[in-house]
Each structure stands twice: as C-alpha cells, then as structure tokens.
Amino acid sequence: MKKRILCYGDSNTWGFSPEEYKRMDERWTRNLSLNKDQVEIIEEGLNGRNAVCIDTFQPEKCGFKDFKRALISHQPLDLIVLMLGTNDLKSSYHSSARFIANGIRQYVCEYLNPTLFEGMPKPELLVISPILLDETLPEIVGPAGNFNSYSVAQSKLLAQEIKQAIAPYPVHFMNAAEFASPSKIDGIHMDEKNHGLLAKAITKKIQENFPELD
C-alpha cells in the first residue's frame, strides 16, 4: 500500500494563481519530489480557509471542524501537513499572531485525540507556518481591502508564535516564509517559482524527518 500524505490548507495549498485567478498546475502539493509510485498526496486546500476565525457569511471557511472530518475520511494516513493562518490575518478579524497560533495549537490537540485513529496507524503531523504577507499589501488592496498594516505586522510574528504554541507537543514544525514569498501582484499568493521553492523545502523536511515516506 502507498504511503499517504494529507495536505490541509488554504489557497496557497489549493494553488490559487495571483496572475490568472485560477488553479495552477505547478502547485507545491504536486511538486513534492517523492516517489509517486510509493507515496500518495491528498490535496485538501480551500480558498479563503481560516484556521480559527469564522466569516459570518461563509462559516464553512473555518477549517477546524473539517480538519477532524478530513483526518477520519482519508484514513489511513502516514503524514498530515497543516498550513493555515494567512486568512485569519484579515483586517475584519483583527487577530493577533498569538491568537491565531493558539488556534493552530487546537488543531494539534485534536490530532492528539486518542480516539481519532482507533484501529488505524497514527500519522505524523507537520505544522507549517505560512508565508508572510507582502509589505505592499495594504497599498495593493487599498483602505477598503481585506488586509492592512496590522495584518502585515502580525504576519511577521506568526511563525515564532506558532512554533512556541506547539512546542510542548510531539509534532514537527517548519516556517514556509524561510523558503518562499508571495507574489508582488497580490501580496498574498505564491507564483509558480515560489510554489517550486516551497515544494523543494517541504520535500527536504520530509526526507530528513520521515525517511520512510521518501
């Protein structure tokens, strides 16, 4: 049986193109340099998915409840890759990096639920803090846009806050912002080049920490 990796995230996992406003083929989930004969990549990206914040008009965009459903429906799993937090930085929520990080910690606690994988092998969990918002984003979206200068400032704090929030738990961490950046076109989404850079970094992380999945 193939090893199975679930990638759970937002539009930067779905592969939203900042240039063409459609799903790009060369997204990081498709460019992981793993043996495709032995590894199956399960894509669970959703445009606009929040980690913890709830949109009044689109409550289904909050990923917490669906995270548990995804873990159950896609069993058996060998690795879960979780990358969320960008959309919680929207100005309408005015969330701090620490608030978002504490939300990510709840995903970890859900993953650690001893009843979740009964009768199934327990997968590993890799938590990835998202890429930064671009400095120019407030100018790109304008004063009525979804992100402001506070959003940008909190995005710079998010990786350290997530790392600290999940440190007590037996999971793995990686900071996507060390390897990839948003497009200058919209300041939020990666272009193909940066999807490639992130795929390379995640592949290396998997090979170093989960060699059985290579």
Residue pairs with C-beta under 8 A, 6 or more apart in sequence:
1 76
2 37
2 38
2 39
2 40
3 38
3 39
3 40
3 78
3 79
3 212
3 213
4 39
4 40
4 42
4 74
4 76
4 77
4 78
4 79
5 32
5 34
5 39
5 40
5 41
5 42
5 77
5 78
5 79
5 80
5 81
5 206
5 213
6 42
6 44
6 70
6 71
6 74
6 77
6 79
6 80
6 81
6 123
7 13
7 29
7 41
7 42
7 43
7 44
7 45
7 81
7 83
8 44
8 45
8 63
8 67
8 70
8 80
8 81
8 82
8 83
8 84
9 44
9 45
9 46
9 49
9 81
9 82
9 83
9 84
10 45
10 46
10 47
10 48
10 49
10 50
10 63
10 83
10 84
10 86
10 87
10 130
11 45
11 46
11 47
11 48
11 49
11 188
11 189
12 28
12 45
12 83
12 86
12 130
12 131
12 189
12 190
13 27
13 28
13 29
13 43
13 44
13 45
13 83
14 23
14 27
14 43
14 45
14 46
14 47
15 23
15 24
15 25
15 27
15 28
15 29
15 30
15 45
15 195
16 22
16 23
16 24
16 47
16 189
17 23
17 24
17 189
17 191
18 182
18 183
18 185
18 186
18 188
18 189
18 190
18 191
19 183
19 185
19 191
24 192
24 195
26 192
26 195
26 196
27 195
28 190
28 195
28 196
28 198
28 199
28 202
29 41
29 43
29 45
29 199
30 41
30 199
31 195
31 196
31 199
31 200
32 39
32 41
32 199
32 202
32 203
32 206
33 199
33 200
33 203
34 41
34 203
34 206
34 213
34 214
35 214
39 213
39 214
42 74
42 77
44 70
44 74
46 61
46 63
46 66
48 55
48 58
48 61
48 87
49 61
49 62
49 63
49 84
49 87
50 61
50 62
50 63
50 84
50 87
50 88
50 93
51 62
51 63
51 64
51 84
51 85
51 87
51 88
51 100
51 103
51 104
51 107
52 62
52 64
52 88
52 95
52 99
52 100
52 103
52 104
52 106
53 62
53 87
53 88
53 90
53 93
53 95
54 61
54 62
55 61
55 62
60 66
61 87
63 84
64 103
64 106
64 107
64 110
67 82
67 107
67 110
68 110
68 116
71 77
71 80
71 110
71 111
71 116
71 117
72 116
75 117
75 120
76 120
76 121
76 123
77 120
77 123
78 121
78 123
78 124
78 210
78 212
78 213
79 123
79 124
79 125
79 126
79 206
79 210
79 213
80 111
80 123
80 124
80 125
80 126
81 126
81 128
81 202
82 104
82 107
82 125
82 126
82 127
82 128
83 127
83 128
83 129
83 130
83 176
84 104
84 107
84 130
85 100
85 101
85 104
85 129
85 130
85 158
85 162
86 130
86 131
86 133
86 155
86 188
88 95
88 99
88 100
88 103
89 95
89 100
89 133
89 147
89 151
89 154
89 155
89 158
90 146
90 147
90 151
91 145
91 146
91 147
91 148
91 150
91 151
92 146
94 150
95 154
96 154
96 157
97 154
97 155
97 157
97 158
97 160
97 161
98 157
98 161
98 165
100 154
100 158
100 161
100 162
101 158
101 161
101 162
101 164
101 165
101 166
102 165
104 127
104 162
104 165
104 166
105 165
105 166
105 169
107 127
108 125
108 127
108 166
108 169
108 171
109 169
110 116
111 125
111 171
112 169
112 170
117 123
124 171
124 172
124 209
124 210
125 171
125 172
126 171
126 172
126 173
126 174
126 202
126 205
126 206
126 209
127 162
127 166
127 171
127 172
127 173
127 174
128 173
128 174
128 175
128 176
128 202
129 158
129 159
129 162
129 163
129 173
129 174
129 175
129 176
129 177
130 155
130 158
130 176
130 177
131 176
131 177
131 180
131 181
131 182
131 190
131 194
131 198
132 152
132 155
132 156
132 177
132 181
132 182
133 147
133 151
133 152
133 155
133 182
133 187
133 188
134 140
134 152
134 181
134 182
134 183
134 184
134 187
134 188
135 152
136 184
136 187
137 145
137 147
137 151
137 152
137 182
137 186
137 187
137 188
138 145
138 147
138 148
138 149
138 151
138 152
140 186
140 187
141 147
141 187
147 187
147 188
159 175
159 177
162 173
163 173
163 175
166 173
172 205
172 209
174 201
174 202
174 205
176 198
176 201
178 201
179 197
179 198
179 200
179 201
180 190
180 194
180 195
180 197
180 198
180 201
181 190
181 194
182 188
182 189
182 190
182 194
183 189
183 190
183 191
183 194
185 191
190 198
206 213
206 214
207 214
